């Protein structure tokens, strides 16, 4: 089967593309003292202030433990705060600090520019189709499997 078999397994191709993109974006984020998961966390928390650690872990595709470790580093660097939820004492809400918001806004153009470079060989129609396909597959993955 060899390489030919891998080229037909879409999940393998997506994983390979993701790992390649993660490395390329990671290089850009070094200048801002961020990793890809940290950047994603700042993006998600900025879009949904007050989200819980569990919600964040699901959003960035990690475990709660990994999310807590990453949040500890971001909190230590002054980029986020965690505060007890007002009605659920077991839950903490995550918020960006002013510094966290600025760091995200400073890093975002570098990420957008690098993604544009990675997509430069694609036509606008190909980019639109790829984005639509990724969104559709992500949505389909949220639905229960049919047997």
Secondary structure, DSSP 8 states (H G I E B T S, - for coil): -HHHHHTT-HHHHHHHHHHHHHHHHHHHHHTTT--HHHHHHHHHHHHSTTEEHHHHHHHHT--HHHHHHHHHHHHHTTSEEEEE-SS-TT-EEEEE-HHHHHHHHHHHHHHHHHHHHHTTTS-HHHHHHHHHHHHHHHHHHTS----
